Amino acid sequence: MLQKTSHFMRQANFIGGEWVQADSGGTVDVTNPATGLVIGTVPKSGKAETRRAIEAAEAAFQSWKKTSVLERHKLLRKLHDAIMDNQQPLAELLTMEQGKSLAESKGEIAISAAYVLWFAEEGRRAYGDVVPSPWGDRRILVTKEPTGVIAAITPWNFPSSMLSRKLAPALAAGCTTVVKPASQTPYSGLAWGALCEEAGFPKGTVNILTGSAGEIGDEICANPLVKKITFTGSTEVGKMLMAKAASTVKKVSMELGGNAPFLVFDDADIDRAVEGAMVAKYRNSGQTCVCTNRFFVQAGVYDAFVERFSEASRKLKVGAGLEEGTQQGPLIDEKAVEKVEEFVADAKAKGGKVVAGGKRHALGGSFFEPTVIADAKPNMMFMKEEIFGPVAPVFRFETEEEAVKLANDTEFGLACYFYTGNLGRAFRVMEGLKYGMVGVNEGLITTVEAPFGGVKESGVGREGGHQGIEDYLDTKYVCIGGLGL
Ligand code: NAP
């Protein structure tokens, strides 16, 4: 391992500006999914460590909230530079614990830095209002104030950028933070402690701890000092956190599961659709919340699309993320592979035809072949459940109305994509799809400038865009009377 990479691989909690172990001295192993080997450990923390982290954040909040937006802006710019100066070692660390290709990890580190820069700017534009008063002698102001201590819980699939979308707006707004990264990918989260130290953030503004999800989560939900929970992960855990956070009426932002449809109409540019399908399906080995879960292709172009998409899928280079030229890494663990196998077996039993891949990759471990399944039917598991793997079921449809209905037939509503060359259809379908994000003739749409988030059971709140800072600010109405005007 390069010296710089090991510098960022912190095997300790970051609480109140100190690197510390769990009270019990207990640890959790961290594994490289490409080799199955343990690469290190992190502290197994519980309620007591969480409470201390929250108290450190609350103490830091008292002075951090008083800093000027310009001071915070400058520190965030330093953080951005520290991330980009260390893009390579941070990306290597990410690949080691998560498995994705080094090229994808470098992209994730770059977008993490881009979120920091974006919110450094947005912090300076957190405007309030001066409202025309209905009274001659009174004036009305609406101001924005930092919400307070923010608890952030993040998943393993984008362990750096999911944290950036929370930490950056929180710090820009004047909030302080307690972070719990996923147990399978904690190092990319803990690295932010080292980066924030390097950038010069005051002790306690950022606290990061690892360990028992249940204990840490329960303390976060119950502790009245925490004013907001921002979570990215499964809908199941998100619902539970929302219920528990209700006891202290905390603000919540939830980025939850998806079941993205990808529609291809007869009038689409098929080559462009195949290109979009490749990124919308196979990025991070299909382990993204915005990954296509269901392809719906109109009868007239069905065979051509399946053929070209399968051909491109077979060409993907599967391998260890750190190996030159790898396009698709392993899945996160054995359980993920078993789940993907279950989807394939279910489809085959119900008449699905495997036209590419379909089984574990010859490399063994948790590697799986990029897989395309034709003749997918609505009674197959894909229709309702998130695959979270490199499997692409392709359904056939006849009419636009039928396609939109099928696409909306899910409790999720995060991202969706469709391809058409007809302008009228583009607007009709865009308006008909009940999703938070729509890609029209585009398969990769995430960018810091745009609001990312879902409707229905895919979540509440938005990350990125000018909307991304709003959840970290409280609105205060001030009525000033007795002005003698
Ligand atoms: P997960 O099991 O819900 O875990 C996410 C985080 O929640 C982890 O840090 C996990 O900790 C923690 N957690 C688990 N149980 C908890 C509890 N009882 N209390 C508090 N925290 C708890 O989800 P995942 O499997 O890591 O991530 C995949 C899911 O995330 C997919 O559904 C995907 O669609 C969704 N996702 C959504 C977005 C979005 O923006 N909408 C983005 C990325 C991913 P441990 O690791 O310690 O268990």
Residues whose N, C-alpha, C, O or C-beta is under 5 A from the ligand:
A	BS01	NAP	I153 T154 P155 W156 K180 P181 A182 S183 Q184 G211 A213 G214 G217 T232 G233 S234 T235 V237 E255 L256 G257 G258 T288 C289 S458
